[in-house]
Amino acid sequence: MGKSHALSGAVAWLAVSAGWQQAAQHDVVPVGPNVATVLLGAACAAGYALLPDIDHPKSTIAGALGPITRVPSRVTAWTAARLRQAGCDHCARGPERGGHRALTHTAAFALALGVLLGWLADRHGRAVGLAVFGVGVWLATYPALSGRTRAEVAELVLGDNWPTGRRARRVAGMVGSLLIAGLFVAGAWGLPADGWWWVGLAAGVGTFTHSLGDALTRSGSPLWWPARIRGCRWRSVGTPRWLRFTTGGPGEKVVLILLLLAGAGSSWVLVT
């Protein structure tokens, strides 16, 4: 669901930006989003919409930089599994479910991440803001571009003297993703040094939309942890069973179409 998650993060940010703009026009907030905030925030939210799957060692994000990302993924999965077992009697008595779709797939996690990153960016300005934004763009390159395209970017920038073989092409793809993120960060360097709190909002929005999207699938997600639902703090919730779909199935394609329509609607509100 990488592409679906990324698109949902970008669309959610456009919707938030449209609401923000309307609030400013009606004097609810002092100022609305500018063009840079809307565009950069969409890229940022799209990337962070992949972040919750860091709790799955075989996810795209877990393998993005080899051991550099795989080790934190395994630590996250182990910690989330232990937290689920220790934090709920119902889960402790049930079978081991691992750490996937646990802590990182909750609204509480998205809120905490957004507040923390927003506070850091607001306190320390452009340097932290660009770092948060850069991570988002780097993550967004994986569903947005094929491994071959990312490898071609690396060859274009650094030359084509790469070793041959599947592993070498994979490394080139990793380097290409980092270079693309670096180019976006360099392009955003000329923005004002302060007022970067919105990157936290974009990261939180993207992270939450991932969990919300998983709630549409058959497995659901524990969105409302730590609230106890039918005796379980990690109870997976979602849409009615008959509306849920299987990952990669026809239902996901319908969701993609609806997301594109929602993105078009939000964009129309922003430009009118």
C-alpha positions, 0 to 999 in steps of 0.5 A, spaced: 500 500 500 506 504 499 503 508 493 496 509 497 499 511 503 503 516 500 497 519 496 493 519 502 498 523 506 499 528 500 491 529 499 490 529 507 495 535 507 491 539 501 485 538 505 488 541 512 491 546 508 484 548 504 481 548 511 487 552 514 486 557 508 478 558 509 480 559 517 484 565 515 479 568 510 474 568 516 479 571 521 479 564 525 487 564 525 491 570 523 494 567 517 493 562 512 498 557 508 503 560 503 504 556 496 511 553 499 507 551 505 502 547 501 507 544 496 512 542 501 507 540 506 504 535 501 511 532 499 513 531 507 506 528 509 506 523 503 513 521 506 511 520 513 505 516 511 510 510 510 513 511 517 508 507 521 510 501 517 517 501 521 514 496 525 515 491 520 522 488 518 520 487 511 516 493 510 519 498 504 522 503 510 525 498 514 529 496 508 530 503 505 538 504 507 539 496 509 542 495 516 541 503 518 534 502 517 533 495 518 536 495 525 531 500 528 525 497 525 527 490 529 527 494 535 521 498 534 517 491 532 520 488 538 518 494 543 511 495 540 510 487 541 512 487 548 508 494 550 502 490 547 503 484 551 505 488 557 499 493 557 493 489 556 491 483 560 487 481 553 493 481 549 497 478 554 493 472 554 492 471 547 497 469 542 503 473 540 501 478 534 508 481 534 509 489 533 506 490 527 500 495 527 501 496 534 504 503 537 506 506 531 499 505 528 495 509 533 492 516 533 496 517 539 503 516 536 501 521 530 499 526 535 506 525 539 510 525 533 507 531 530 507 535 536 515 533 538 517 535 531 513 541 530 516 544 537 523 542 535 522 546 528 519 552 531 524 552 537 530 551 532 528 554 526 530 552 519 535 547 520 531 542 524 525 544 519 529 542 513 531 536 516 524 533 518 522 535 511 528 532 508 526 525 511 519 526 509 521 527 501 526 521 502 521 516 504 516 519 499 521 517 493 520 510 494 513 509 492 513 515 487 519 512 483 521 505 481 528 503 484 531 503 477 529 511 476 532 512 483 538 508 481 538 513 474 538 519 478 544 517 482 548 515 476 546 522 473 549 526 478 555 521 480 556 518 474 555 511 471 561 508 474 557 503 478 559 496 479 554 491 475 549 486 479 543 487 482 546 489 489 549 494 486 543 497 483 539 497 489 545 501 493 545 506 487 537 506 488 538 508 495 543 513 493 538 516 488 533 517 494 538 521 498 540 525 492 533 527 491 531 529 498 538 533 498 536 537 492 529 538 495 532 541 501 537 545 497 531 548 493 527 550 500 534 553 503 532 560 501 525 560 505 525 564 511 529 561 517 523 561 522 516 559 522 517 552 520 512 549 525 508 546 520 513 540 518 510 537 525 503 538 523 505 535 516 508 529 519 503 528 524 497 528 518 501 523 514 503 518 519 495 519 522 493 517 515 497 511 514 493 508 520 487 511 518 488 507 511 490 501 514 483 501 518 480 500 511 483 494 510 481 487 513 486 487 519 484 494 521 488 498 526 488 500 533 487 507 532 484 509 539 490 506 544 490 506 550 482 507 550 479 500 552 475 497 547 471 491 549 476 489 554 482 490 549 487 496 549 489 494 542 483 492 539 483 493 531 478 498 529 475 500 522 470 501 517 464 496 517 467 489 515 463 489 509 466 495 507 473 493 508 478 491 502 484 486 501 491 490 500 492 490 493 485 488 491 480 492 487 477 496 493 484 499 494 484 501 487 477 505 488 480 508 494 486 511 490 480 514 485 477 517 491 483 520 493 485 523 487 478 526 487 479 529 494 485 532 492 483 535 486 477 538 490 482 541 495 486 544 490 480 547 487 479 550 494 486 552 495 486 556 488 479 559 488 
